[in-house]
Amino acid sequence: MARVILIIFIGLTFSGLLLPGTAVAGSIFKCIKDDKVVFSQTTCPKEFSQHQIEYDLGITTEIDSDKPQSFIDPLSALLDMKAISKEKLMQLINGEMYRLKQENSYFDILRASEIQKIERKRYWQKHEKDDPEYLKELQEMHLYFNDLISNNQKSIDLLQERKALIEAEVEPE
């Protein structure tokens, strides 16, 4: 098993060096037949079951893709005057609200890191905690992160209002 993984790793590394344009494509296929696993940049032969592995923005997802899937981009659907179902719209709104809440949590983590950085700088420069330069830097940092979180919260509030409006709509029979 370790030998197979090593061979696959070497093969992927080698193909990444030879084909830099395709190695960064963000999608490879995991072909499975019995206990045999093969990774490929093209679709798998019919006798193999196929999983598509996509890498985008630091997130890896594996999708069982034995049959071709037709992906409909919501923006394209709107531009083509196709209607998005109420369920799909709610799913998109909930997804965006979740993403914004996660981003706010990330901003809190970044803020804590920045506070530590400013605190270390103050310590090594041997300034007191009431030093005007230290207080100004701390205030600017808090203002920056408060603005980012506030903007996200405004977006979350707008999405929440839109969600309530959509939920309140009564579909004609």
LUMTORVEX-37644 format. One record per residue: y, x, z of N, C-alpha, C in turn; residue in three letters. Coordinates in pm, whole numbers, padded with zeros to 5 digits, always signed. Example, Ala and Ser with C-alpha at 12.3 -4.5 7.8 and 13.67 -1.06 7.14 Angstrom:
<rs>
-00569+01319+00780-00450+01230+00780-00330+01320+00780ALA/-00225+01285+00708-00106+01367+00714+00003+01290+00787SER/
</rs>
This chain:
<rs>
-00119+00082+00000+00000+00000+00000+00126+00087+00000MET/+00125+00191+00084+00241+00281+00089+00259+00353-00044ALA/+00148+00384-00111+00154+00451-00240+00220+00360-00344ARG/+00184+00231-00341+00242+00135-00436+00392+00123-00413VAL/+00433+00113-00286+00575+00102-00255+00649+00228-00298ILE/+00589+00345-00277+00651+00470-00317+00667+00476-00469LEU/+00563+00435-00542+00569+00435-00688+00678+00340-00736ILE/+00686+00222-00675+00788+00125-00714+00927+00182-00684ILE/+00944+00243-00566+01073+00300-00529+01114+00409-00628PHE/+01020+00497-00661+01050+00605-00756+01083+00546-00892ILE/+01007+00445-00934+01034+00381-01063+01171+00317-01067GLY/+01208+00245-00960+01340+00182-00956+01451+00286-00953LEU/+01430+00394-00877+01530+00500-00871+01545+00566-01007THR/+01433+00595-01071+01437+00659-01203+01504+00568-01305PHE/+01469+00440-01304+01531+00348-01399+01679+00331-01368SER/+01716+00340-01241+01857+00331-01204+01937+00450-01255GLY/+01871+00568-01260+01940+00685-01311+01952+00682-01463LEU/+01848+00632-01530+01849+00629-01676+01931+00513-01731LEU/+01927+00401-01664+01994+00282-01715+02095+00230-01614LEU/+02207+00297-01597+02300+00255-01494+02359+00117-01519PRO/+02373+00075-01643+02429-00056-01672+02337-00169-01631GLY/+02207-00149-01647+02114-00256-01611+02072-00249-01467THR/+02079-00134-01404+02038-00123-01265+02137-00193-01172ALA/+02261-00208-01217+02362-00271-01135+02373-00420-01167VAL/+02286-00469-01251+02293-00607-01295+02287-00705-01179ALA/+02224-00668-01068+02221-00754-00951+02103-00846-00946GLY/+02012-00836-01042+01897-00927-01043+01775-00855-01098SER/+01665-00860-01021+01537-00808-01069+01430-00913-01041ILE/+01314-00897-01100+01206-00993-01084+01090-00928-01010PHE/+01033-01002-00919+00916-00959-00844+00798-01039-00900LYS/+00708-00971-00970+00594-01034-01035+00471-01020-00945CYS/+00405-01132-00914+00294-01131-00819+00171-01192-00886ILE/+00059-01121-00876-00069-01172-00923-00175-01121-00826LYS/-00243-01214-00758-00339-01184-00653-00270-01097-00547ASP/-00315-00973-00527-00252-00887-00428-00168-00777-00494ASP/-00141-00793-00622-00064-00695-00698+00081-00742-00709LYS/+00175-00652-00679+00317-00682-00687+00382-00578-00778VAL/+00458-00627-00875+00529-00538-00969+00673-00586-00977VAL/+00768-00492-00979+00908-00525-00993+00951-00495-01136PHE/+01033-00585-01193+01073-00570-01331+01217-00619-01349SER/+01284-00567-01452+01418-00615-01484+01413-00725-01588GLN/+01295-00753-01641+01278-00863-01736+01187-00967-01673THR/+01182-01084-01732+01098-01190-01676+00952-01148-01679THR/+00875-01205-01587+00735-01168-01570+00648-01233-01678CYS/+00534-01172-01711+00439-01236-01801+00389-01368-01740PRO/+00336-01457-01823+00297-01590-01777+00188-01589-01672LYS/+00100-01489-01672-00009-01486-01576+00037-01445-01435GLU/+00160-01399-01420+00215-01361-01291+00304-01473-01237PHE/+00306-01489-01106+00408-01576-01048+00534-01491-01031SER/+00647-01555-01039+00772-01481-01049+00869-01520-00937GLN/+00928-01419-00874+01035-01439-00777+01154-01359-00828HIS/+01270-01421-00831+01390-01351-00875+01464-01301-00751GLN/+01498-01173-00751+01569-01111-00640+01709-01078-00690ILE/+01809-01137-00624+01947-01114-00664+02022-01044-00551GLU/+02109-00952-00589+02192-00881-00493+02336-00904-00532TYR/+02412-00969-00442+02551-01000-00473+02633-00991-00345ASP/+02736-00910-00347+02827-00895-00235+02756-00859-00105LEU/+02656-00773-00114+02586-00728+00004+02477-00821+00054GLY/+02452-00929-00016+02352-01026+00027+02240-01027-00076ILE/+02116-01014-00028+02000-01017-00115+01930-01151-00096THR/+01905-01221-00207+01833-01348-00200+01712-01341-00292THR/+01603-01401-00247+01481-01407-00327+01451-01553-00357GLU/+01438-01585-00485+01418-01723-00530+01286-01729-00605ILE/+01203-01826-00568+01078-01848-00641+01117-01910-00774ASP/+01105-01833-00882+01157-01879-01011+01048-01878-01118SER/+00936-01943-01089+00829-01950-01188+00872-02023-01314ASP/+00949-02126-01297+00999-02197-01415+01149-02171-01427LYS/+01198-02165-01548+01340-02137-01568+01425-02245-01503PRO/+01532-02202-01438+01623-02295-01373+01753-02301-01451GLN/+01807-02420-01461+01936-02434-01527+02042-02443-01419SER/+02129-02345-01412+02234-02339-01313+02358-02406-01370PHE/+02411-02502-01298+02533-02570-01340+02644-02527-01246ILE/+02740-02456-01301+02854-02413-01223+02942-02534-01193ASP/+02977-02559-01067+03058-02676-01034+03193-02679-01106PRO/+03256-02563-01119+03385-02559-01188+03368-02595-01335LEU/+03263-02543-01397+03237-02578-01537+03209-02727-01552SER/+03136-02783-01457+03106-02926-01462+03234-03008-01454ALA/+03327-02966-01367+03453-03038-01358+03535-03023-01486LEU/+03536-02902-01542+03612-02878-01664+03554-02953-01783LEU/+03423-02973-01783+03358-03049-01889+03364-03199-01863ASP/+03439-03238-01761+03456-03378-01722+03325-03441-01676MET/+03234-03361-01627+03112-03414-01568+03140-03437-01420LYS/+03086-03540-01366+03111-03572-01226+03013-03495-01137ALA/+03062-03449-01025+02976-03388-00925+02938-03499-00829ILE/+02813-03504-00793+02768-03609-00702+02836-03592-00566SER/+02842-03702-00494+02904-03701-00361+02831-03604-00269LYS/+02698-03600-00279+02619-03510-00195+02649-03364-00226GLU/+02660-03333-00356+02689-03195-00396+02830-03155-00352LYS/+02925-03246-00365+03062-03218-00322+03067-03194-00171LEU/+02993-03275-00095+02988-03257+00050+02924-03122+00084MET/+02821-03087+00009+02754-02959+00031+02850-02843+00004GLN/+02928-02852-00103+03025-02747-00135+03134-02737-00028LEU/+03181-02852+00019+03285-02852+00122+03230-02792+00251ILE/+03111-02834+00291+03050-02780+00413+03026-02629+00400ASN/+02984-02585+00283+02961-02443+00261+03090-02362+00272GLY/+03198-02415+00217+03327-02345+00224+03380-02343+00367GLU/+03362-02453+00438+03406-02457+00579+03327-02355+00662MET/+03199-02347+00638+03115-02250+00709+03160-02108+00678TYR/+03188-02081+00550+03231-01947+00509+03363-01910+00578ARG/+03456-02004+00584+03585-01976+00648+03569-01952+00798LEU/+03480-02028+00862+03456-02007+01005+03393-01869+01029LYS/+03300-01830+00941+03240-01697+00953+03345-01588+00932GLN/+03436-01612+00838+03542-01514+00813+03633-01501+00934GLU/+03662-01613+01001+03743-01607+01123+03672-01526+01231ASN/+03541-01544+01244+03465-01465+01342+03471-01317+01307SER/+03462-01288+01177+03471-01149+01131+03609-01091+01163TYR/+03714-01172+01146+03849-01125+01179+03861-01094+01328PHE/+03796-01172+01413+03798-01144+01557+03731-01010+01587ASP/+03622-00982+01517+03553-00854+01535+03642-00739+01488ILE/+03707-00758+01373+03798-00655+01322+03916-00634+01417LEU/+03966-00743+01474+04078-00733+01568+04037-00647+01689ARG/+03918-00672+01743+03870-00595+01858+03859-00447+01822ALA/+03813-00419+01701+03801-00281+01655+03939-00217+01643SER/+04034-00291+01588+04171-00238+01573+04236-00214+01709GLU/+04210-00303+01805+04264-00283+01940+04211-00153+01999ILE/+04080-00129+01980+04022-00004+02031+04085+00117+01962GLN/+04108+00106+01833+04167+00218+01759+04309+00246+01809LYS/+04387+00141+01828+04524+00158+01878+04523+00212+02021ILE/+04428+00165+02100+04415+00211+02239+04378+00360+02243GLU/+04286+00403+02157+04249+00546+02152+04369+00631+02109ARG/+04441+00582+02010+04559+00655+01963+04660+00670+02076LYS/+04684+00563+02153+04776+00568+02266+04728+00668+02371ARG/+04597+00666+02397+04540+00756+02498+04559+00903+02458TYR/+04526+00935+02333+04533+01075+02290+04677+01123+02272TRP/+04769+01032+02249+04910+01070+02242+04975+01070+02380GLN/+04895+01033+02481+04939+01033+02622+05060+00942+02644LYS/+05058+00826+02578+05163+00726+02599+05117+00627+02705HIS/+05212+00567+02772+05180+00463+02870+05157+00330+02799GLU/+05100+00234+02874+05072+00102+02815+05199+00022+02788LYS/+05310+00063+02845+05436-00007+02820+05524+00067+02720ASP/+05466+00164+02648+05538+00238+02546+05578+00144+02433ASP/+05705+00145+02391+05750+00051+02287+05676+00066+02153PRO/+05644+00187+02115+05573+00209+01988+05432+00147+01995GLU/+05364+00169+02107+05230+00112+02127+05236-00041+02127TYR/+05332-00097+02199+05345-00243+02207+05379-00304+02070LEU/+05464-00235+01994+05501-00284+01861+05380-00283+01768LYS/+05303-00175+01770+05183-00164+01686+05080-00272+01723GLU/+05064-00293+01853+04971-00395+01901+05018-00535+01859LEU/+05147-00561+01869+05202-00692+01831+05186-00716+01680GLN/+05213-00614+01599+05198-00628+01454+05053-00657+01415GLU/+04961-00589+01482+04819-00609+01454+04778-00752+01491MET/+04821-00798+01609+04788-00935+01650+04850-01038+01555HIS/+04972-01015+01513+05039-01105+01420+04963-01113+01287LEU/+04918-00998+01238+04844-00992+01111+04715-01075+01120TYR/+04636-01052+01224+04509-01125+01236+04532-01272+01270PHE/+04636-01303+01347+04666-01442+01376+04702-01517+01247ASN/+04777-01450+01157+04811-01513+01029+04687-01539+00945ASP/+04597-01441+00938+04474-01460+00861+04391-01576+00915LEU/+04374-01579+01046+04295-01685+01108+04365-01820+01093ILE/+04496-01821+01106+04572-01945+01090+04559-02000+00948SER/+04568-01912+00848+04552-01958+00709+04413-02017+00686ASN/+04312-01952+00739+04176-02005+00725+04161-02138+00799ASN/+04223-02149+00916+04213-02273+00992+04283-02388+00919GLN/+04395-02359+00854+04464-02462+00774+04372-02509+00661LYS/+04304-02415+00596+04211-02451+00489+04095-02534+00543SER/+04044-02497+00660+03935-02572+00722+03982-02714+00754ILE/+04104-02727+00806+04158-02859+00838+04172-02946+00713ASP/+04222-02885+00604+04235-02959+00478+04098-03002+00426LEU/+04001-02913+00433+03866-02947+00389+03806-03056+00477LEU/+03835-03051+00606+03785-03154+00697+03845-03291+00662GLN/+03976-03292+00631+04041-03417+00590+03980-03471+00460GLU/+03959-03381+00366+03900-03422+00237+03758-03474+00258ARG/+03684-03409+00346+03548-03453+00377+03549-03594+00437LYS/+03644-03618+00528+03655-03751+00590+03689-03856+00486ALA/+03778-03821+00391+03814-03916+00284+03693-03948+00197LEU/+03617-03846+00164+03499-03866+00079+03394-03950+00152ILE/+03375-03922+00281+03278-03999+00359+03321-04144+00374GLU/+03454-04168+00377+03506-04304+00395+03498-04387+00267ALA/+03489-04318+00152+03482-04390+00024+03356-04476+00019GLU/+03374-04598-00027+03260-04688-00043+03227-04690-00192VAL/+03103-04657-00222+03062-04653-00362+03042-04795-00414GLU/+03092-04826-00535+03074-04959-00591+02928-04984-00624PRO/+02885-05109-00607+02745-05143-00633+02723-05194-00772GLU/
</rs>
